[in-house]
Amino acid sequence: MKDIEKQYACVFSSQNGKRVLSHLRSVTIERVFGPNASNEELRWWAAQCSLVHQIERLITKGNNPT
């Protein structure tokens, strides 16, 4: 798994990679729903957030090999 972690860190360390990750965060983790959001919308959003968090964890591990 270490190789893929290093690859994520490499891809997202570029200016373009940082901009893409920032965009992913803005459309997922930082998104705000109103009180009328459906259960389906919230589940879909949670799944998207989970993916972005997974990418961030892989980047962190790739940047901090142990």
N, CA, C and O atoms as a MOPAC input file, in Angstrom:
PM7 MOZYME 1SCF
protein

 N      0.81500 1    -1.19800 1     0.00000 1
 C      0.00000 1     0.00000 1     0.00000 1
 C      0.85900 1     1.26100 1     0.00000 1
 O      0.38200 1     2.32300 1    -0.40100 1
 N      2.07700 1     1.17200 1     0.42700 1
 C      2.95300 1     2.34400 1     0.52100 1
 C      3.14600 1     3.02200 1    -0.83500 1
 O      3.20400 1     4.25000 1    -0.90700 1
 N      3.24500 1     2.24300 1    -1.90300 1
 C      3.45100 1     2.84200 1    -3.22200 1
 C      2.28600 1     3.73000 1    -3.61600 1
 O      2.50100 1     4.83900 1    -4.10500 1
 N      1.06600 1     3.27500 1    -3.41900 1
 C     -0.09500 1     4.07400 1    -3.81400 1
 C     -0.18300 1     5.34100 1    -2.96400 1
 O     -0.58400 1     6.39500 1    -3.45800 1
 N      0.18800 1     5.24000 1    -1.70100 1
 C      0.19000 1     6.42400 1    -0.84100 1
 C      1.16600 1     7.46500 1    -1.36500 1
 O      0.84900 1     8.65400 1    -1.40300 1
 N      2.34600 1     7.02700 1    -1.76800 1
 C      3.34800 1     7.94100 1    -2.32600 1
 C      2.85400 1     8.54700 1    -3.63000 1
 O      3.11300 1     9.71700 1    -3.91000 1
 N      2.14400 1     7.75800 1    -4.42800 1
 C      1.62400 1     8.25800 1    -5.69900 1
 C      0.54500 1     9.30700 1    -5.47700 1
 O      0.50700 1    10.31500 1    -6.18200 1
 N     -0.33300 1     9.08200 1    -4.50400 1
 C     -1.34200 1    10.09800 1    -4.17700 1
 C     -0.65200 1    11.38500 1    -3.72900 1
 O     -1.02100 1    12.47600 1    -4.16200 1
 N      0.34200 1    11.25400 1    -2.86600 1
 C      1.06100 1    12.42800 1    -2.37400 1
 C      1.72100 1    13.17400 1    -3.52900 1
 O      1.70500 1    14.40400 1    -3.56000 1
 N      2.29000 1    12.45200 1    -4.46300 1
 C      2.95300 1    13.06700 1    -5.60900 1
 C      1.94800 1    13.79100 1    -6.50200 1
 O      2.16700 1    14.94300 1    -6.87500 1
 N      0.86400 1    13.12800 1    -6.84000 1
 C     -0.14100 1    13.71600 1    -7.73200 1
 C     -0.74900 1    14.98100 1    -7.13500 1
 O     -0.91900 1    15.98200 1    -7.83200 1
 N     -1.07500 1    14.93400 1    -5.85000 1
 C     -1.75900 1    16.06800 1    -5.23900 1
 C     -0.81200 1    17.11600 1    -4.66200 1
 O     -1.26700 1    18.07300 1    -4.03700 1
 N      0.49800 1    16.95400 1    -4.85900 1
 C      1.44400 1    17.96300 1    -4.37800 1
 C      1.66700 1    19.06300 1    -5.41400 1
 O      2.18600 1    20.12900 1    -5.08200 1
 N      1.28700 1    18.81900 1    -6.64400 1
 C      1.44300 1    19.84500 1    -7.68400 1
 C      0.39800 1    20.94200 1    -7.48400 1
 O     -0.58200 1    20.75500 1    -6.76200 1
 N      0.61600 1    22.08000 1    -8.12700 1
 C     -0.35900 1    23.17100 1    -8.04200 1
 C     -1.72600 1    22.71200 1    -8.55000 1
 O     -2.75400 1    22.99800 1    -7.93600 1
 N     -1.72800 1    22.00000 1    -9.67200 1
 C     -2.99400 1    21.51200 1   -10.21400 1
 C     -3.65600 1    20.52000 1    -9.26700 1
 O     -4.87000 1    20.56100 1    -9.06500 1
 N     -2.86400 1    19.63800 1    -8.69500 1
 C     -3.40700 1    18.66500 1    -7.74700 1
 C     -4.00900 1    19.33300 1    -6.52000 1
 O     -5.06100 1    18.92000 1    -6.03300 1
 N     -3.33700 1    20.36700 1    -6.02300 1
 C     -3.85400 1    21.10700 1    -4.86600 1
 C     -5.15800 1    21.81200 1    -5.20600 1
 O     -6.07600 1    21.86300 1    -4.38700 1
 N     -5.24000 1    22.35700 1    -6.41800 1
 C     -6.47700 1    23.03100 1    -6.84500 1
 C     -7.62300 1    22.02400 1    -6.98200 1
 O     -8.75800 1    22.31100 1    -6.60100 1
 N     -7.31800 1    20.84600 1    -7.52800 1
 C     -8.34900 1    19.80600 1    -7.67000 1
 C     -8.83500 1    19.36600 1    -6.29600 1
 O    -10.04000 1    19.24100 1    -6.07800 1
 N     -7.91700 1    19.13100 1    -5.37000 1
 C     -8.30800 1    18.71400 1    -4.03200 1
 C     -9.12500 1    19.80300 1    -3.33300 1
 O    -10.09700 1    19.50600 1    -2.63800 1
 N     -8.73600 1    21.03600 1    -3.51900 1
 C     -9.49400 1    22.14200 1    -2.94600 1
 C    -10.91000 1    22.18400 1    -3.51900 1
 O    -11.87700 1    22.40900 1    -2.79100 1
 N    -11.01900 1    21.97000 1    -4.81000 1
 C    -12.34000 1    21.93500 1    -5.44800 1
 C    -13.17700 1    20.77700 1    -4.90000 1
 O    -14.35800 1    20.95000 1    -4.60000 1
 N    -12.56600 1    19.60400 1    -4.77200 1
 C    -13.29100 1    18.44400 1    -4.22700 1
 C    -13.80400 1    18.73700 1    -2.82000 1
 O    -14.93300 1    18.38300 1    -2.47900 1
 N    -12.97600 1    19.38000 1    -2.01100 1
 C    -13.41100 1    19.75200 1    -0.65600 1
 C    -14.58000 1    20.73100 1    -0.70100 1
 O    -15.53200 1    20.60600 1     0.06900 1
 N    -14.50300 1    21.70300 1    -1.60600 1
 C    -15.55200 1    22.72800 1    -1.65300 1
 C    -16.90000 1    22.16600 1    -2.09300 1
 O    -17.94200 1    22.65900 1    -1.66200 1
 N    -16.89300 1    21.15100 1    -2.93800 1
 C    -18.17300 1    20.59300 1    -3.41100 1
 C    -18.64200 1    19.41600 1    -2.56500 1
 O    -19.71100 1    18.85800 1    -2.81400 1
 N    -17.85100 1    19.03800 1    -1.56900 1
 C    -18.25200 1    17.91700 1    -0.70200 1
 C    -18.24300 1    18.35700 1     0.75500 1
 O    -19.28400 1    18.72300 1     1.30100 1
 N    -17.09900 1    18.32500 1     1.37100 1
 C    -16.95800 1    18.54300 1     2.81600 1
 C    -17.47200 1    19.91600 1     3.24100 1
 O    -18.09900 1    20.04400 1     4.29300 1
 N    -17.21300 1    20.93300 1     2.43800 1
 C    -17.60000 1    22.29300 1     2.80900 1
 C    -19.00700 1    22.66700 1     2.32900 1
 O    -19.46500 1    23.78700 1     2.55400 1
 N    -19.67500 1    21.74300 1     1.68100 1
 C    -21.02600 1    22.00700 1     1.17200 1
 C    -22.01600 1    22.12000 1     2.33500 1
 O    -21.90800 1    21.41000 1     3.33400 1
 N    -22.96600 1    23.01400 1     2.18300 1
 C    -23.97900 1    23.22300 1     3.22100 1
 C    -25.34600 1    22.87600 1     2.64500 1
 O    -25.70200 1    23.30500 1     1.54700 1
 N    -26.09800 1    22.09700 1     3.39800 1
 C    -27.44300 1    21.71600 1     2.99500 1
 C    -28.46300 1    22.48000 1     3.82100 1
 O    -28.21700 1    22.81400 1     4.98000 1
 N    -29.58700 1    22.74700 1     3.22300 1
 C    -30.68600 1    23.38000 1     3.93000 1
 C    -31.48300 1    22.35200 1     4.70900 1
 O    -31.20900 1    21.15400 1     4.63300 1
 N    -32.46100 1    22.81700 1     5.45300 1
 C    -33.25400 1    21.91000 1     6.28600 1
 C    -34.13200 1    20.95100 1     5.48500 1
 O    -34.65100 1    19.98200 1     6.03900 1
 N    -34.30100 1    21.20500 1     4.21200 1
 C    -35.14900 1    20.33400 1     3.39600 1
 C    -34.37300 1    19.25400 1     2.65200 1
 O    -34.93600 1    18.57500 1     1.79400 1
 N    -33.10300 1    19.08500 1     2.96200 1
 C    -32.30100 1    18.06100 1     2.29900 1
 C    -32.87900 1    16.68000 1     2.61300 1
 O    -33.22700 1    16.37300 1     3.75400 1
 N    -32.96800 1    15.87900 1     1.58900 1
 C    -33.53400 1    14.53400 1     1.77200 1
 C    -32.48800 1    13.58800 1     2.36100 1
 O    -31.28800 1    13.86200 1     2.33100 1
 N    -32.96400 1    12.49600 1     2.88200 1
 C    -32.09200 1    11.46100 1     3.41900 1
 C    -31.15700 1    10.94300 1     2.32800 1
 O    -29.98100 1    10.68700 1     2.58500 1
 N    -31.67600 1    10.79000 1     1.11900 1
 C    -30.86000 1    10.30600 1     0.00300 1
 C    -29.74300 1    11.28700 1    -0.33200 1
 O    -28.60600 1    10.88200 1    -0.57100 1
 N    -30.07100 1    12.58600 1    -0.34900 1
 C    -29.05000 1    13.59700 1    -0.61400 1
 C    -27.95300 1    13.55400 1     0.44100 1
 O    -26.76900 1    13.63900 1     0.11200 1
 N    -28.33800 1    13.42400 1     1.70200 1
 C    -27.35300 1    13.40900 1     2.78400 1
 C    -26.48800 1    12.15200 1     2.74000 1
 O    -25.29700 1    12.20300 1     3.04900 1
 N    -27.08000 1    11.03900 1     2.36100 1
 C    -26.29100 1     9.79900 1     2.23500 1
 C    -25.28700 1     9.91300 1     1.08600 1
 O    -24.13200 1     9.51200 1     1.22800 1
 N    -25.72200 1    10.45500 1    -0.03800 1
 C    -24.84600 1    10.65000 1    -1.19000 1
 C    -23.70300 1    11.59100 1    -0.81700 1
 O    -22.54800 1    11.33300 1    -1.15400 1
 N    -24.02600 1    12.68400 1    -0.12100 1
 C    -23.02400 1    13.63700 1     0.31300 1
 C    -22.01400 1    12.97800 1     1.25900 1
 O    -20.80900 1    13.19900 1     1.13700 1
 N    -22.50700 1    12.17200 1     2.19400 1
 C    -21.61600 1    11.50100 1     3.14700 1
 C    -20.64700 1    10.56900 1     2.42500 1
 O    -19.47800 1    10.47600 1     2.79700 1
 N    -21.12800 1     9.88400 1     1.40100 1
 C    -20.25900 1     8.99100 1     0.63400 1
 C    -19.18400 1     9.78800 1    -0.10900 1
 O    -18.02500 1     9.37500 1    -0.15900 1
 N    -19.56600 1    10.91400 1    -0.67600 1
 C    -18.59700 1    11.76600 1    -1.36600 1
 C    -17.54200 1    12.29400 1    -0.39000 1
 O    -16.35000 1    12.30000 1    -0.69500 1
 N    -17.99200 1    12.73000 1     0.77200 1
 C    -17.05900 1    13.22500 1     1.79700 1
 C    -16.09300 1    12.13700 1     2.22000 1
 O    -14.90500 1    12.39000 1     2.41900 1
 N    -16.60200 1    10.93800 1     2.35500 1
 C    -15.76200 1     9.80700 1     2.74300 1
 C    -14.64700 1     9.58300 1     1.72800 1
 O    -13.50900 1     9.30400 1     2.10600 1
 N    -14.96600 1     9.70200 1     0.45400 1
 C    -13.95800 1     9.52700 1    -0.58400 1
 C    -12.89100 1    10.61600 1    -0.50500 1
 O    -11.70100 1    10.32300 1    -0.61800 1
 N    -13.29900 1    11.85300 1    -0.31600 1
 C    -12.33400 1    12.95400 1    -0.20700 1
 C    -11.45500 1    12.76100 1     1.02700 1
 O    -10.24700 1    12.99100 1     0.97000 1
 N    -12.05200 1    12.34300 1     2.13700 1
 C    -11.25800 1    12.06700 1     3.34300 1
 C    -10.25800 1    10.93800 1     3.09600 1
 O     -9.12700 1    10.99600 1     3.58000 1
 N    -10.66300 1     9.92200 1     2.35200 1
 C     -9.75300 1     8.81300 1     2.03700 1
 C     -8.57600 1     9.32300 1     1.21100 1
 O     -7.43200 1     8.95100 1     1.47100 1
 N     -8.84100 1    10.16000 1     0.23200 1
 C     -7.76200 1    10.74300 1    -0.57100 1
 C     -6.81100 1    11.53100 1     0.32400 1
 O     -5.59400 1    11.40600 1     0.19100 1
 N     -7.34800 1    12.33600 1     1.22700 1
 C     -6.51300 1    13.13400 1     2.12700 1
 C     -5.67900 1    12.24400 1     3.05200 1
 O     -4.51900 1    12.55200 1     3.32400 1
 N     -6.25900 1    11.14700 1     3.53400 1
 C     -5.48900 1    10.21900 1     4.38400 1
 C     -4.33700 1     9.59500 1     3.60800 1
 O     -3.23000 1     9.46700 1     4.13100 1
 N     -4.59400 1     9.20500 1     2.35900 1
 C     -3.53000 1     8.61000 1     1.54300 1
 C     -2.42000 1     9.62800 1     1.27400 1
 O     -1.23900 1     9.28200 1     1.30100 1
 N     -2.79400 1    10.87100 1     1.01700 1
 C     -1.79700 1    11.92600 1     0.80200 1
 C     -0.94300 1    12.10500 1     2.05600 1
 O      0.28200 1    12.18800 1     1.97100 1
 N     -1.58600 1    12.16200 1     3.20900 1
 C     -0.86900 1    12.33800 1     4.47800 1
 C      0.10000 1    11.17100 1     4.71300 1
 O      1.25200 1    11.38800 1     5.08800 1
 N     -0.35700 1     9.95800 1     4.49800 1
 C      0.51100 1     8.79400 1     4.68300 1
 C      1.66600 1     8.80900 1     3.68300 1
 O      2.79000 1     8.43800 1     4.02000 1
 N      1.38400 1     9.23700 1     2.45500 1
 C      2.43500 1     9.28800 1     1.43400 1
 C      3.49500 1    10.33700 1     1.73700 1
 O      4.66100 1    10.18000 1     1.37700 1
 N      3.07700 1    11.41000 1     2.40300 1
 C      4.01500 1    12.47000 1     2.76600 1
 C      4.77800 1    12.17400 1     4.04800 1
 O      5.80100 1    12.80100 1     4.32100 1
 N      4.29000 1    11.23000 1     4.83100 1
 C      4.90800 1    10.90300 1     6.12500 1
 C      5.16600 1     9.40400 1     6.22600 1
 O      4.55000 1     8.71900 1     7.04200 1
 N      6.07900 1     8.89500 1     5.39800 1
 C      6.35700 1     7.45800 1     5.45700 1
 C      6.95300 1     7.05700 1     6.81000 1
 O      7.79100 1     7.76400 1     7.37100 1
 N      6.51000 1     5.93200 1     7.30600 1
 C      7.04300 1     5.45200 1     8.59600 1
 C      7.72700 1     4.13800 1     8.43100 1
 O      8.23500 1     3.58000 1     9.40300 1

